[in-house]
Each structure stands twice: as C-alpha cells, then as structure tokens.
Amino acid sequence: MHRLFQVWWLGVVLAVLPLCDTCWRPIQVAMTKGSCGVCGDNIQVSFTVRNKLQVPYFESRHTVSDLPQRELIHFLERAAESNSQFSFTVDYHQGMGYFITRMNGLAASAPKKTFWKMISSSSGEMLPLGVSQYIPKNKESITFDFTSWAAPAPTLANTSAH
C-alpha cells in the first residue's frame, strides 16, 4: 500500500496521488510497478574511476546492485558507503546541481584546468547531464575520467606557417 498525497487548491482536493515508497515523490500513473519515474526498479550500475593525467595514475572499478533506478549520485553514495577504497566529494551549485570535485583523493582544479569527465562506456560519449540529473540504465557502465580542458601544447606540425 502506498502513502497518499492530496493536491489541494482553494480548499478543494484536486487529486490524490500515491507516493513512491522509496523517495516519497508522487507516482506517475502511467508508470508500472508503482515507480515514481525518479526511482524505478532495482538496477545495477558499474563505474570506472580513471586517472591517466597525473602521477600517481590509477584505475578502479566499482559496481552497485539492487538500488532503485534514480540519479547517478545515489549510486556513488552507495559505492562510498560499501567500499572504503572509493570516495568522492561534490560541490552544490544552486540551479545546476552537484559537481564532482574529488574522486579517490584526486581533486579537480580550476587553476590546473582539470575536471572529472563522465563518459558512457558503451558510446564513448560524454554524459549529457551531471550526477544530479543523469539517471543510468540497468547494467550501464560509466567512466569517470580525470582530464584537462587546457589546450594541448603547440607542436611543430601545428605552428608552421603555410
């Protein structure tokens, strides 16, 4: 049995919506299995944390199973809770959400022009949303790649006059 949420306006009940048992958000009637559309059925998500940019280099793989489908940040939280070898830090920016600032002790840096890029392992493309908004699919694999937005150093090939 779901909890119920009543929508009132000017003293009149306009709607009665069931609430998701996991996150207490209103359930969308069109969804199946009582999913609210934010947290769905339990899924498995894997992610790789990779630093090939600066010493000490590292790469680690983590899998989170049996967590309701919802925003990626919840999977990172579960991984950090269950694995002492994994950690992350975020900063919150109102209107934009959470930004990853540190993973496994390695901090992103504006002066050094470094950041943690999130890449879909299946497509190789950067994720279109951040950890606050991106909702992974079941058995999806994501890579967190420590990278730089600095322009590459000029080489003889790209500096010669034509």
Buried (B, 14 or more C-beta within 10 A) or exposed (E): EBEEBEEEEEEEEEEEBBBBBBEEBBBBEEEEEBBBBBBBEEBBBBBBBBBEEEEEEBEBEBEBEEBBBBBBBBBBBBBBEEEEEBBBBBEEEEEEBBBBBBBBEBEBEEEEEBBBBBBBEEEEEEBEEBBBBBBBEEEBBBBBBBBBEEEEEEEEEEEEEE
